[in-house]
Amino acid sequence: MIMNSLLLGFGAPGPLELAIIAGIILLLFGGSKLPSLMRNLGRSTNEFKRGMTETVEQEDQPASSDESN
């Protein structure tokens, strides 16, 4: 953990920094578009996780067509 903060030069953002970032995002995108942006972000995150688990499951399965000969 010390190495990560040394590499970036910063620690993890605190509550005040997160509130400032949220306020800037709200100003940029507006209150009406923010729910749809978050919904799309959640869907893309779920799709990414699903793709990662499918990839891991495919790697775990043995290649039966190559071993049958």
N, C-alpha and C positions, 0 to 999 in steps of 0.2 A: 504494500500500500504506500509505503514511503517512496518507492521507486516511481509509481504513477504520478504522485504529486510533484516529484522532482522533475520528471520528464515534461510535464505540462506547465509547471511553474505555478499552478493554482491547485487549491483543494476542491472539494465538492461544493457546488453552489448551495448556499443556505436558504432559509425560507424567504428572506428579503429579496435575494437575487431571483428566486423562482417567481415571486410575486411581480417583480419588475418585468421579467420576461413574459409572463402571462398577460400583463397589462399592455405591453407592446404588441403582442400577437392579437389581442382584442382590438386595439386601435387599427392595426393593419388590415385585418380581415372583416371586422365588424361583427356585431352580435348575431346577425341573421345567418351568416355563412359558417360560423364557428361550429355549431352542432353537426352540420354535414361534413365538415373537414374532419372532426373527431371520429365520426361514424366511419368514414372512408379509411382513416388511419387504423381503426380497430379491425376493419375487414381485411386490410392489407397485411396487418400483423398476424391475424389468424391464418390467412392464406400462406404466409411465409412459414409459420410454425408447422402447418399441415404438410407443406412441401418438404421441410426438413425431416419430419418424422417418416414420411414416405421414402425419402432417400436413404435414411438409416435402415429402415426395414428391408429395402431392396439390397443393400450391401450385406445384410445379415443372412439372406437367403443364399444357399449354394447354387452355383450354376450347373443345373442338372443336364443341360444339353451338351456341354463340353465333356462331362465325366462319363456319359453313357457309351462312348466309343471305345 
